[in-house]
Amino acid sequence: MGDSLTNAAEYAIYVNAFLKTRFPNEKIKVIYAGTDGERTVDMFARYQSDVIDQGATEVYILFGANDINRGLYPTGAESD
C-alpha cells in the first residue's frame, strides 16, 4: 500500500519476484494498492477495503512524501 512512490507497481513486482524465488512452494499473492497523490489520511481511509477486505495477512505501507510536499508539516518540525 502506498502513494505515488508505489503507484508504478514496480515495488509490488519486485516484492513478488523476491518472494516467489525465495519461497517457490508457498502460495503467495501480492496485492497492489498504490494510488497517486494520496496522503497518509487518504490511505488510512481505504485501508480496510484495499488491504484487509482483500485478505492480506501482511502489509507493507510506503507513504509520507505527499504529506511533506503539501506542507502538512510545520517549518522546523524536522528539528523537534
Secondary structure by P-SEA (a helix, b strand, c coil): ccccccccaaaaaaaaaaaaaaccccbbbbbbbbbccccaaaaaaacccccccccccbbbbbbcaaaaaacccccccccc
